[in-house]
Amino acid sequence: MTYSKTEAAYLILKSSKKPLHVSEIIKIALGKKMIKTKGKTPESTLAVDLLLENRRREKQGIKPRFEKVGPGIWGLTA
């Protein structure tokens, strides 16, 4: 089953129970065939997607699912 990059990131971060670098999230997602990508920089795309999802949810008054904890490192909000 394939997921959106953000949904795959959520599931991976939930199971890892710790923040991960976007390159590691992409590597796991591709390895488990959770996502399909033809782009050359899926890590950059994922980082932007996570940021945009957070902004969209904040605008809607919904708590964001992700938090940036370092350069390229994302975790789940508590």
C-alpha positions as CSV (number, residue, x, y, z in Angstrom):
1,M,0.0,0.0,0.0
2,T,1.3,3.4,-0.9
3,Y,0.8,6.6,1.2
4,S,1.4,10.3,0.8
5,K,4.8,11.3,1.9
6,T,3.4,13.0,5.0
7,E,1.3,10.0,6.0
8,A,4.3,7.7,5.5
9,A,6.5,10.0,7.6
10,Y,3.8,10.0,10.4
11,L,3.7,6.2,10.5
12,I,7.5,5.9,10.4
13,L,8.0,8.4,13.2
14,K,5.2,6.9,15.2
15,S,6.9,3.5,15.1
16,S,10.4,4.8,15.6
17,K,9.3,6.7,18.7
18,K,12.1,9.2,18.1
19,P,12.8,12.1,15.6
20,L,14.5,11.1,12.4
21,H,16.3,13.0,9.6
22,V,14.2,13.4,6.4
23,S,16.7,11.3,4.4
24,E,16.2,8.4,6.9
25,I,12.4,8.7,6.7
26,I,12.6,8.6,2.9
27,K,15.0,5.6,2.9
28,I,12.6,3.7,5.2
29,A,9.5,4.7,3.3
30,L,11.1,3.6,0.0
31,G,12.5,0.4,1.5
32,K,9.0,-0.6,2.8
33,K,7.4,0.6,-0.5
34,M,5.2,3.0,1.4
35,I,5.8,5.8,-1.2
36,K,6.6,6.1,-4.8
37,T,8.7,8.9,-6.1
38,K,10.2,9.9,-9.4
39,G,11.8,13.1,-8.1
40,K,15.5,13.6,-7.6
41,T,15.2,15.2,-4.2
42,P,12.5,13.4,-2.2
43,E,14.1,14.5,1.0
44,S,13.6,18.2,0.2
45,T,10.1,17.5,-1.0
46,L,9.3,15.8,2.3
47,A,10.7,18.6,4.4
48,V,8.6,21.1,2.5
49,D,5.5,18.9,2.7
50,L,5.9,18.5,6.5
51,L,6.3,22.3,6.9
52,L,3.2,23.0,4.7
53,E,1.1,20.5,6.5
54,N,2.0,22.1,9.8
55,R,1.1,25.6,8.4
56,R,-2.2,24.3,7.0
57,R,-3.2,22.6,10.3
58,E,-2.3,25.7,12.3
59,K,-4.4,27.9,10.0
60,Q,-7.3,25.5,10.6
61,G,-6.8,25.6,14.3
62,I,-5.7,22.0,14.4
63,K,-2.6,20.9,16.4
64,P,0.3,20.1,14.0
65,R,1.4,16.4,13.9
66,F,5.1,17.2,13.2
67,E,7.8,19.3,14.8
68,K,11.2,20.3,13.5
69,V,13.8,19.5,16.1
70,G,16.9,20.2,14.2
71,P,18.3,20.8,10.6
72,G,16.3,18.2,8.5
73,I,15.2,16.4,11.7
74,W,11.5,15.9,12.4
75,G,9.6,14.3,15.1
76,L,6.0,14.0,16.2
77,T,4.4,16.6,18.5
78,A,3.6,15.3,22.0
